[in-house]
Amino acid sequence: MAKRYQDTTALEEAQILDAARKIVAESGSEHATVANIARELGIFETAIYPHFKGKKEILSLLIDHFEDSLADGIERASADSHASPLEVLKNALRNHLSAIKQGRDVSFQIVSEAVSLGNKELNAKTVHVIDKYEKGIEHLLTEGVKSGDVWEDIDLEAAATCLFCLIQGLVNLRVLSNNSFDLGEKFEPLWHLFSNTVIK
């Protein structure tokens, strides 16, 4: 068991969120309850409530981090000045899948949990984040059109949505199958199918 905090004022939000991420990565988002987070940290549940009123608030902040991680993924992939827009996009998606595989990113699992809770506020926040992510994908595809790599008559908004659904679907299948397959291996043929549709 983790260290039990004698002085619960020393407990930080980051520690609670890290514990929540670990539980989601290992057991699924439905297990990221206040009770389980407290058990993971070796504290009483009451020590969490000064920071969060409950699971909804924890998930809300994780969704905020989801937005940051998705934006960072595209930004890091864009750092290679020699990469084409489509290479940047593929590398960004690979980075996300690698982080998920290593348990460093549970963003797409959090999306599933937000949907299952049926909370309007969380749903609206999640839709906003997904829309922003899809806009980032659409921007890279637009750059691909400008560079002559992507067909001009492709519906770029629809293509961006397809890519998000591809990643979300892979993550959902992996969770449902108890992590029985490698995300990267599944991604490659799907990317090949997608790129054959949009690339000249």
HUHU-V499704 format. One record per backbone hydrogen bond with DSSP energy under -0.5 kcal/mol. NH is the residue of the N-H (numbers start at 1). CO is the residue of the C=O. Records with the same first field share a line. If there is no record, write none. Layout:
NH = CO, CO
This chain:
2 = 40
5 = 3
6 = 4
8 = 6
10 = 7
11 = 8
15 = 12
16 = 12
17 = 13
18 = 14
19 = 15
20 = 16
21 = 17
22 = 18
23 = 19
24 = 20
25 = 21
26 = 22
27 = 23
28 = 23, 24
31 = 28
32 = 29
33 = 31
37 = 33
38 = 34
39 = 35
40 = 36
41 = 37
42 = 38
43 = 38
47 = 44
48 = 45
49 = 45
50 = 46
51 = 48
52 = 48
58 = 54
59 = 55
60 = 56
61 = 57
62 = 58
63 = 59
64 = 60
65 = 61
66 = 62
67 = 63
68 = 64
69 = 65
70 = 66
71 = 67
72 = 68
73 = 69
74 = 70
75 = 71
76 = 72
77 = 73
78 = 74
79 = 76
80 = 77
81 = 79
83 = 80
88 = 84
89 = 85
90 = 86
91 = 87
92 = 88
93 = 89
94 = 90
95 = 91
96 = 92
97 = 93
98 = 94
99 = 95
100 = 96
101 = 97
102 = 98
103 = 100
104 = 99
105 = 99
110 = 106
111 = 107
112 = 108
113 = 109
114 = 110
115 = 111
116 = 112
117 = 113
118 = 114
119 = 114
120 = 118
123 = 119
124 = 120
125 = 121
126 = 122
127 = 123
128 = 124
129 = 125
130 = 126
131 = 127
132 = 128
133 = 129
134 = 130
135 = 131
136 = 132
137 = 133
138 = 134
139 = 135
140 = 136
141 = 137
142 = 138
143 = 139
144 = 140
145 = 141
146 = 142
147 = 143
148 = 145
149 = 144
150 = 144
151 = 198
154 = 151
156 = 154
159 = 155
160 = 156
161 = 157
162 = 158
163 = 159
164 = 160
165 = 161
166 = 162
167 = 163
168 = 164
169 = 165
170 = 166
171 = 167
172 = 168
173 = 169
174 = 170
175 = 171
176 = 172
177 = 173
178 = 175
179 = 174
183 = 181
186 = 182
187 = 183
188 = 184
189 = 185
190 = 186
191 = 187
192 = 188
193 = 189
194 = 190
195 = 191
196 = 192
197 = 193, 194
198 = 194
199 = 195
200 = 149
